[in-house]
Amino acid sequence: MQNHQISLPAGYAPAFAIGFAADTGELSIVESDKPLPVSLAGNAPVLVQEAGIVPPSPLEGQASSSVALGPFAPVAGKPVLIQLSGTWQGSLQVQRSIDSGATRHNLTLAGQPWGRFTMNACEPVWEEEEPGAELYIQITLTSGTVDYRLSQ
């Protein structure tokens, strides 16, 4: 337990603690080695992430010609963000592959094109749940230079 100095003018500080009934029925104060026990009601999905999972390095750079880029292997359950800037004309399409890029599919949502950009942007673009899936960027430029960044 940490000690903290109490400063005037009050001379006191109210202290609060959260506790729960231990197996014996006695009060057990919540601490780092005794977390508050919880249970979930209903059947809504709950995302539980393993501690220590580090997001991948961003797929980032600059393109002044048409190019296919990747792979970017996202961590499951976290949004993938795309950031596009620069002065450019053309299109950029985020693609997904489950066979190390041999086959890449354009992202869709409800059967409609998704993850296709024709101007600068900064937004969530995808959330992957399948282990081993990778994302790619297909850039088709007609002029200019685009700065791109795919990250988590």
C-alpha positions as CSV (number, residue, x, y, z in Angstrom):
1,M,0.0,0.0,0.0
2,Q,1.4,3.4,-0.9
3,N,1.7,6.3,1.5
4,H,0.6,9.8,0.4
5,Q,1.1,13.1,2.2
6,I,-2.0,15.0,3.2
7,S,-1.7,18.7,2.5
8,L,-3.4,21.6,4.4
9,P,-6.0,23.1,4.6
10,A,-8.0,19.9,4.9
11,G,-5.6,17.8,7.0
12,Y,-7.5,14.7,6.0
13,A,-8.4,12.8,2.9
14,P,-11.3,10.3,2.6
15,A,-10.1,6.8,1.6
16,F,-12.2,4.3,-0.3
17,A,-11.7,0.7,-1.1
18,I,-13.6,-1.9,-3.1
19,G,-14.1,-5.3,-1.7
20,F,-16.0,-8.5,-2.2
21,A,-17.1,-11.5,-0.2
22,A,-14.2,-14.1,-0.2
23,D,-14.9,-17.8,-0.2
24,T,-15.1,-17.6,3.6
25,G,-17.7,-14.9,3.4
26,E,-15.3,-12.3,4.8
27,L,-14.4,-9.0,3.2
28,S,-11.6,-9.2,0.7
29,I,-10.1,-5.9,-0.5
30,V,-9.5,-5.6,-4.2
31,E,-5.7,-5.6,-4.9
32,S,-3.5,-6.3,-7.9
33,D,-3.1,-9.9,-6.7
34,K,-6.8,-10.2,-5.8
35,P,-8.8,-8.7,-8.6
36,L,-12.5,-8.1,-8.4
37,P,-14.3,-11.3,-9.5
38,V,-16.8,-10.7,-12.3
39,S,-19.3,-12.8,-14.2
40,L,-21.0,-12.0,-17.5
41,A,-24.7,-12.2,-18.1
42,G,-26.3,-12.7,-21.5
43,N,-24.8,-14.1,-24.6
44,A,-23.1,-11.1,-26.1
45,P,-19.6,-11.9,-27.3
46,V,-16.7,-10.7,-25.2
47,L,-13.3,-9.9,-26.7
48,V,-10.5,-11.1,-24.4
49,Q,-7.0,-10.3,-25.6
50,E,-3.9,-12.0,-24.4
51,A,-1.6,-9.7,-22.5
52,G,1.7,-9.0,-24.2
53,I,0.5,-9.3,-27.8
54,V,2.4,-6.6,-29.6
55,P,0.8,-5.1,-32.7
56,P,2.7,-5.5,-36.0
57,S,5.0,-2.8,-37.3
58,P,3.0,-0.4,-39.6
59,L,3.1,-0.9,-43.3
60,E,4.1,2.6,-44.3
61,G,5.9,4.5,-47.0
62,Q,5.5,6.7,-50.0
63,A,4.5,5.7,-53.6
64,S,4.8,7.7,-56.8
65,S,3.8,4.9,-59.1
66,S,1.4,2.0,-59.1
67,V,2.5,-0.8,-56.8
68,A,1.2,-3.7,-54.7
69,L,2.4,-3.6,-51.0
70,G,2.3,-6.0,-48.1
71,P,1.8,-8.1,-46.2
72,F,0.5,-6.6,-43.1
73,A,-0.5,-9.3,-40.5
74,P,-3.0,-7.7,-38.1
75,V,-3.5,-8.7,-34.5
76,A,-7.0,-10.2,-34.1
77,G,-9.7,-8.1,-32.5
78,K,-8.1,-4.7,-33.0
79,P,-9.1,-2.1,-35.7
80,V,-6.7,-1.6,-38.6
81,L,-6.2,2.1,-39.4
82,I,-5.3,3.6,-42.7
83,Q,-3.8,7.0,-43.2
84,L,-3.3,8.5,-46.6
85,S,-1.9,11.9,-47.4
86,G,-0.1,13.8,-50.2
87,T,-1.1,15.2,-53.5
88,W,-2.1,12.3,-55.7
89,Q,-4.7,11.0,-58.2
90,G,-5.7,7.4,-58.6
91,S,-7.0,4.8,-56.2
92,L,-5.9,2.7,-53.3
93,Q,-7.5,-0.6,-52.5
94,V,-7.0,-2.6,-49.3
95,Q,-7.0,-6.4,-50.0
96,R,-7.1,-9.5,-47.9
97,S,-5.3,-12.8,-48.3
98,I,-5.3,-16.1,-46.4
99,D,-2.7,-17.8,-48.6
100,S,0.3,-15.5,-48.1
101,G,-0.7,-13.2,-50.9
102,A,-1.0,-15.8,-53.7
103,T,-4.7,-14.8,-53.9
104,R,-5.8,-11.3,-52.8
105,H,-9.4,-10.2,-52.5
106,N,-10.6,-6.6,-52.4
107,L,-12.4,-5.8,-49.2
108,T,-16.2,-5.6,-49.4
109,L,-19.0,-4.8,-46.9
110,A,-22.5,-6.2,-47.6
111,G,-21.3,-7.0,-51.2
112,Q,-20.2,-3.5,-51.9
113,P,-16.7,-2.2,-52.4
114,W,-14.9,-1.4,-49.1
115,G,-11.4,-0.1,-48.3
116,R,-11.1,1.7,-51.6
117,F,-9.8,5.3,-51.5
118,T,-9.5,8.1,-54.1
119,M,-8.4,10.8,-51.7
120,N,-6.6,11.4,-48.4
121,A,-8.1,9.7,-45.4
122,C,-7.4,8.7,-41.8
123,E,-9.9,6.1,-40.5
124,P,-10.4,2.5,-39.3
125,V,-10.7,0.3,-42.4
126,W,-10.9,-3.4,-41.1
127,E,-10.9,-5.6,-38.1
128,E,-9.5,-9.1,-38.7
129,E,-10.5,-12.2,-36.7
130,E,-9.0,-15.1,-38.7
131,P,-5.5,-16.1,-37.6
132,G,-3.0,-16.0,-40.5
133,A,-5.0,-13.6,-42.6
134,E,-2.9,-10.7,-44.1
135,L,-3.7,-7.3,-45.6
136,Y,-2.2,-5.8,-48.7
137,I,-2.5,-2.4,-50.4
138,Q,-2.9,-2.1,-54.2
139,I,-2.0,1.4,-55.3
140,T,-3.0,2.6,-58.8
141,L,-1.7,6.1,-59.4
142,T,-2.2,8.3,-62.4
143,S,-0.2,11.2,-60.9
144,G,1.4,12.6,-57.7
145,T,2.8,10.9,-54.6
146,V,0.8,9.2,-51.8
147,D,2.0,8.7,-48.3
148,Y,0.4,5.6,-46.9
149,R,0.3,3.9,-43.5
150,L,-1.6,0.8,-42.4
151,S,-1.4,0.2,-38.7
152,Q,-3.0,-1.0,-35.4
